[in-house]
Amino acid sequence: MDYLAFEQPIADLQAELTRLEQVRDTTPAHMEQIRQVRQELVRVTRDIYDNLTAWQIVQVARHKNRPHTTDYLALVFDEFVELHGDRKYGDDRALRTGFARLDALKLMVIGHQKGRNLKERTENYFGCAHPEGYRKAMSKMRLAEKFGLPVVCFIDTPGAYPGIGAEERGQAQVIAENMFEMSRLRTPIVCVVIGEGGSGGALGIGVGDRVAMLQYAYYSVISPEGCAGILWKSHEHAPRAAEALRFTARDLPGFGVVDDVIPEPPGGAHRDPHRMAVDLRGYLKRNLTALASQPIEELLEKRYSKFRVMGKYLDAEVAEPS
């Protein structure tokens, strides 16, 4: 297990527990000592994770061991058949798409994929999708609509790929088109931010009837480093920017940006991926079943109205100084 800087007390207790468990001693006193260290480990982990700052949550969302889309494809769904290519340019590995089965439910799954090692991350552009990736996603969503299958989107990206080639191939345009088409797609859509939800890269597959986020994910118009670079001219102010952006699960439900927050196991999803997968599976089953029972016209109206009211503000007249 790789520990973050603020997790040092957890690392120390885990090391102590490992040392005690390796001692061949079954006396009551030794077993009681192990029990107490375990209890203290649980308590300290909960205390730390119940009081994370926004910047610490960003670090958890980026943790190298945090489950990615391909992990949830294996743990949450009973079957997955990947579909490739946008039929125009190529197959963007930063976005994975395919048919899946969840018990009796057949559906389409779309999700960002970052990769584990350097080779995978390079192939996947660190989860930053190109225009062909978003075209692939929309092509598969239309296929799901044709066959009456619900769509599940897993969002985990620092943002859309910012390179010259991506801009030349219409990055901004294709993201805007995806948002427009998803707003009127005639099939239920559930979106879940499983890690990073950065900028237009997240919105390109982020319009849905239910938008949820994991407890230690973040969902923002810009990364903390990008915000700090613009406002304070230095990435050193990223922790300050993270607090100002208010992009964590503590704030976003109140703003109407997300509908639900899915709790993570103590210490984050990377400490217990299987438990996280069970909870995510339950959330998807409940919501997909509920959405399937609603008339499609009602779903479309609610979906459109939900996104139209985001970012609402009040106009007020300011009195002229005397």
N, C-alpha and C positions, 0 to 999 in steps of 0.2 A: 504494500500500500504506500502510495506517495502522499505525503502530508504537506498541506499548505502552511505558510508561516504562522498563521493564527491558530493552527491545530496542534501546536507543540505540546500543550498539556495532554491532549488525547494521545499523541505519539508516545509520550513518556509513560502514561498508564498502560498503554497497549504493550510496550516493551516489558514493563514490570509483570504484567499478566502472563506474557509468553515465557518469561524467565521462571515464574512460579509453576506454570503448567509443565515445564520440562523437568522439574525436580521430581524424582521418584519417591514421593512421600505421601502416604495416604492417611496420615494421622488426622484426627478431627481438627487440631489447631491449624494445620497447613491448609486443609480444605476450607476452613472458615476464612483464612486469609485470602484465598483465591476468590471466594464468594464476595468478600468486601471490596476487593479491587475491581471485580466485575461491576458491582453496583456503583462504585465511584466512577468507573469509565462511562457507564450509561448516563449518570448524572452530569458529569462534566461535558459530555458530548451534547446533551440536550441544552445545557446552559449556554454553551458557546453558540450553537446553531439557532437558538431562540433570540439571540441578540446580535446577529450579523449586521454589519454595515452594508450599504449598497455596494461598495467596492469589493467587499469580501464575497458577496453573493455573485458578483461578476466572476471572481476567481473560481468559485464552485461551479458555475455554469460552464466554465472553460476547462475544468479539471480533465487531465489526460485520460483518466479512467471512467469518466462519465459515460453512461450508455448512449450510443448513437442510434440512428434510424435502423441500421442493419441488426443491431442487438435486439431492438424491440420487434423487428420482423421475425426473428427467431423465437423470442420469448413470449410475445403477446398473441401472435396469430398461429393458426393450426396449419396453414399452408400459404406459400407465397410463390408466384410465378412472375419473374421480372420481365418488363417490356422495355425495349430499347429504342432510342432514336426519335428525332422530330420530323423525319422524312423530308428535310430541307437542307440540313447542314451536317449534323453529326449527333453523337450520343454523349451528352454531358454527364460525367460520372458524379458531379456534385449534387445531382438530383436523381433519386432512384424512384422508379414507378413500376407498378405491377398489380396483378390481381391477387387478392388474399381472401382467406376464409377465417371467420371468427365464430366458432361453433357452427350454427346453421346459416349465419350471415355471410353472404358473398359481397365483396366490396373492392374498391380501388384504393390503393395506398400510394401516397406520394410523400417523399421526405428528403431533406438535405442530408448529405453524408460527408463528414469531414475526413475520416480515415484515422488509423491508429499510428502507423509508423510513417517515416518520411516519404517512402515510396507511395503509399496510399494517399497521403495528404497532398503530395504533388499531383498525383493523378486526379484527385478530387478538388484541386484548387482550394484546399482548406475549407471546403463547404461553400465557396463563393461561386454561384452558378452563372453561366453565360446565357445569352438570349436563347440559344438552342435548348438549354435546359428548361427554361420557362415555356418555350413552345412545346417541348415534349410533355411537360406537365399538363398543359391545356389540352393537347391532343388526347391524352389519356383520360382527362376529365370528361371530354366530349364523348369518348367511347363508353365511359361509365354511365353517362346520361342516356346514351342510346340503348343500353341494356338494363336501365333502371337500377343501377348499383350505387349505393352511397359512396362518398369519397372521404377518406381520412388523410389529413395532411400533418406531417411532423416537421416542425420548423426548428432549425438549428444552424444558423448562419450568422457570421459577423456582418454580412451585407452581400449584395450582388457584386460580381467580379468587376473591378474598376478599370480594366485595361483598355487600351485603344481599340483593339479588335472587337471587344464586346460593345463598345460605344458605336463603332462603325456598323455593327450588325443590328443596332437598334435596341440597346439594353433598356433604356427608359420607356420606349414605346411598347415593347413587349410586356413589361411589368404592368404598365397602365392597361393594356389590353386584357391581361390576365385578371386584373382586379375587376374590370368591367364585365368580362364574361363570367367570372365566378359569382358576381352579384345576381346574375339571372340564370345560372345553371339549374336545370329542372331536376335536381336530385339532392338529397340531404348532404351537407358538408360539415364535418367536424375537424377543427384545426387545434393542434396542441403544440405549444412552444416547449420543447424538451430541453433546451439549453440556451443558446443565444438566439435572440430574435432581433436582428439588426436591420433597420432601415427598409428600403424598398425590396431588398433581397428576401425579407420575411413576408412583406405584403404581397409579393408575387404569388404566394400560395396561401395567403392568410385571410381570405374573405370566406366566412362560413356562418352556418346557423348557430353553431356553438364554437366559441373561441376560448380555449383554456390554456393554462400554463402550469408547469410544475413549480413547486414551492420555491426552489432556488434557481429558477430560470430568470431571465430578464427580457423585456420587450421594449424596444426603444427606436426613436427616429434616427439615432446616430449612436455610435460607440462612445464610451466615456473618453477614450483617447482622441477621437475625432472632435468631440465637443470641446475638450480642453485645448486642443490645437487651435480651434477657431476663436474661442472666447479669451483664453489666457496665453495663447501663443506658445504653449509648452505641454507636452504629454505628461509632465510631472504632476499636473493638476488633475489627472484622471480621477482620483478618489473624490475630489471636490465636485467634479462634473457629475460623477455617478450619483452623489447625494442630490444635486440640483435637478437632475433629469427625472427623478421619481419614477423609475421604470421597473420596480420590483413588484412581487406579488402582494406586498403590503399596500401599495398605492393604486395599482391599475384597475382592480375591481370597482373601486369608488369612482374612478373616472369613466367607467363604462367601456373601457377598452377590452377587457376580458370578462367572460361570463363566470368562469369557475377557476379555482386554484386547487390543484391536485396535490395533497400532502406527500412529502417524500419521507423515506425511512430516516431515523435519527442518523445524522452525519451525512445526509445527502444520498442521491440515487446511486452514486458510484460505490457506496459501501454495501448496498444490498440490491443489486439489479433485479434479482428474481422477485423480491417483494414489490419493488417499484413496478415491474411488469404486470404483476397480479392486480395491483391497484389501477393501473392504466387500462388494463383489459376490462375490468369492471366498469370503469368510467365510460369507455367506448360502447360497451354493450348496452348500458342503461340509456345513454343518449341517442344512440342509433335506433334503438327500439322505440323510444319516445318520438323521435323525429319521423320515423316511418309511418306513424299513425296519424300524422297531420296532413291535411290537403296541401298539395304542392303550391297552389296559389297563395295560401296563407303563409307557407314557409318563405316564399319569395318576398312577400310584402314585409314580413318581420325582418328578414335578412337585410333588405334594402334600408328599412327605417333605422335599424340598429347602427349601421355605418354612417348614415346621413347625420345623425345627431352627435357623433363623436367630434370633439373639439368645439363644442358650442360655447358661446361667450355672450356677455351682456353689454349693450351699448348704454352709456350714461353721459349726460351732459356735465361738463366741468365748468364750474363757475369762474368767470373772469376775475383775476385779482383786482382788488379795489385800489 
